[in-house]
Amino acid sequence: MRNILRKLAVSDEILMQVEKPARYIGNEVNMVVKNPKNVDIRFCMCFPDVYEIGMSHLGIQILYGMFNKREDTYCERVYSPWMDMDKVLREKHIPLFALESQQPVKEFDFLGITLQYEMCYTNVLQILDLSQIPLLTKDRTEEYPIVIGGGPCAYNPEPLADFFDLFYIGEGETVYDDLLNAYKENKKNGGTRKQFLEMAAEIEGIYVPAFYDVTYNEDGTIASFEPNNSHAKKTIRKQVEMKLSDTFYPEKPLVPYVKAVQDRVVLEIQRGCIRGCRFCQAGMLYRPIRERDVEFLKQRAVEMIRNTGHEEISLSSLSSSDYSALQELVYYLIDTFKKEGVNISLPSLRIDAFALDVMSKVQDIKKSSLTFAPEAGSQRLRNVINKGLTEEAILTGAMSAFVSGWNKVKLYFMLGLPTETEEDIEQIAVLSDKIAREYYTIPKQERNGKVSITTSTSFFVPKPFTPFQWVKMETKEEFISKRKHLSSKLKEQLNHKSIKYNWHDTELTLLEGVFARGDRKLCALLLEAYNNGCIFDSWTEFFNFDVWKKSFENLGLTMAFYNHRERTKEEILPWDFIDAGVTKAFLWREYTKGLEETVTPNCRQRCSGCGAKSFGGGVCYEN
């Protein structure tokens, strides 16, 4: 370790000053080692949050393995240094370095940053700042890396447009090779940074913010959004990998030194979702639904367990129950790994007879809890959001679980959904109590102790590319009032002692809403807040809402403009230049149906004409 650190003049004494040195030393199981001098392209992959969270992200594992399969490319990693290491790097003027080679990030060809949630945006600036890379793209000269953004938040890249050279819109397995090949060709020909960006702009799915101009109306809404470079496309079409079983999937995932948030093998069984919940961005962005072949998944599961030593396999999907070969896959995994003590985790699973049978085999009933996500308390509001879940199904599932030995249930709801009334809120308390009542219909001698219901609420945030992208978000005062009203109603229930209530932070939610639907004017806000100390905003202990409020005031911006107004059908939205598959006409149609409390059948029941079948596959073609 001393030899590695000596390259940066970092002593063991400095590592002793930080909480977890293992976050920064690399050399994990399955880490790829190459000689940087023997490759043409050096790519540093970044997750802008602490190591334990970033190491749990499947997308980086996929791209890391995929890039390193190329002989001409060396992909390394970097994560946001925790506050203790951040302080050391600044005081010692040490540039942020990659884990594999321990060399400065600023010496790489690319810095790729995944954008998984809005509250990591100040950490993006931290990464650039500590890497000694100019924060603004206009200030970067030829020697600096190309900074590229991707991930779900890249579907509205405008709040970050001033900081990224380009954005990759879509799934990484599609055109990344084209992008890297273009860079290699440009480098070979002695081309400039701008010439490469022009080559990149001609690749489907690549957005170069500097090649577009935005003008505004007097009321602050967008008047026009137009290319200013002949290489830039009018519309950026997302990239979708349709043949998931024929593309790269890691056989030897990286294994962290310190315990990660998800310390397990992740088996992605499918992408997309057939359900069409009107609040869910992922369910719209990742259409059409595509399944991995069950034999492919069986093989990968065996290889990854053998190559990592993990003791758990998690089946990753937006709705695991909709995977057509789920039963075959799960029973295979149970039979294959039962002697090795490998646990099978099934998130996003509907509670039915099959699910309970599986969970009874792979979980300790006395310790585990079951999770339901009704999202809304009343059937009326569940119809508005197109949840497709009835109270009868919830109660039946809970009762089946109770009879099978479970006595702990987690319930997830949202407050502030469109058209929500006090009665809808009160029904959250009523439903929580009804579930507890179901438990106590079981004869006392057959119960597994007392029932425990945990009711949790988050606050609704309208997101781009959802039917609710036009709606106004509740104010802080409205959110707090609704949360207090629900809390009081829960205390009135017969079984209130069995119900625990948790809720999300109001101010953090409001800021998330601003950046979710924001425009380029927010780049200045982000820079202002960062320069005044905002960092790790998703961490409660570091989030400082007062600094953010002051930053809004200093720049003459308001939260009300971004959060608390309805958008019209005609308004140009900051992300309208992106073709995400689902059409704007479909989203507006679903928005209208939501207001009418009309349910849209799922994709396997009937095609709703969302537009995603233009990618040439998915369940749209089953019938």
Sequence and secondary structure as in RCSB ss.txt:
>XXXX:A:sequence
MRNILRKLAVSDEILMQVEKPARYIGNEVNMVVKNPKNVDIRFCMCFPDVYEIGMSHLGIQILYGMFNKREDTYC
ERVYSPWMDMDKVLREKHIPLFALESQQPVKEFDFLGITLQYEMCYTNVLQILDLSQIPLLTKDRTEEYPIVIGG
GPCAYNPEPLADFFDLFYIGEGETVYDDLLNAYKENKKNGGTRKQFLEMAAEIEGIYVPAFYDVTYNEDGTIASF
EPNNSHAKKTIRKQVEMKLSDTFYPEKPLVPYVKAVQDRVVLEIQRGCIRGCRFCQAGMLYRPIRERDVEFLKQR
AVEMIRNTGHEEISLSSLSSSDYSALQELVYYLIDTFKKEGVNISLPSLRIDAFALDVMSKVQDIKKSSLTFAPE
AGSQRLRNVINKGLTEEAILTGAMSAFVSGWNKVKLYFMLGLPTETEEDIEQIAVLSDKIAREYYTIPKQERNGK
VSITTSTSFFVPKPFTPFQWVKMETKEEFISKRKHLSSKLKEQLNHKSIKYNWHDTELTLLEGVFARGDRKLCAL
LLEAYNNGCIFDSWTEFFNFDVWKKSFENLGLTMAFYNHRERTKEEILPWDFIDAGVTKAFLWREYTKGLEETVT
PNCRQRCSGCGAKSFGGGVCYEN
>XXXX:A:secstr
 HHHHHTTT  HHHHTTSS GGGSS   BT     GGG SEEEEEEESS HHHHTT HHHHHHHHHHHTSTTEEE
EEEE   HHHHHHHHHHT   B TTT  BGGGSSEEEEE   GGGHHHHHHHHHHTT  SSGGG  TTS EEEEE
SGGGGS GGGTTT SEEE B TTTTHHHHHHHHHHHHHTT  HHHHHHHHHTSTTEE GGGEEEEE TTSSEEEE
EE STTS SSEE B    GGGS   SS  B SS  TT SEEEE EES SS  TT HHHHHT S EE  HHHHHHH
HHHHHHHH  SEEEEE S GGG TTHHHHHHHHHHHHGGGT EEE  S   SHHHHHHHHHHS TTT  EEEEEE
SSSHHHHHHTT    HHHHHHHHHHHHHTT  EEEEEEEES TT  HHHHHHHHHHHHHHHHHHTTS GGGS SS
 EEEEEEEE    TTSTTTTS    HHHHHHHHHHHHHHHHTSTTGGGEEEEE  HHHHHHHHHHHT  TTHHHH
HHHHHHTT   TTSTTT  HHHHHHHHHHHT  HHHHHSS   TTSB TTTTEE SS HHHHHHHHHHHHTT   
  TTT     SGGGGS SGGG  
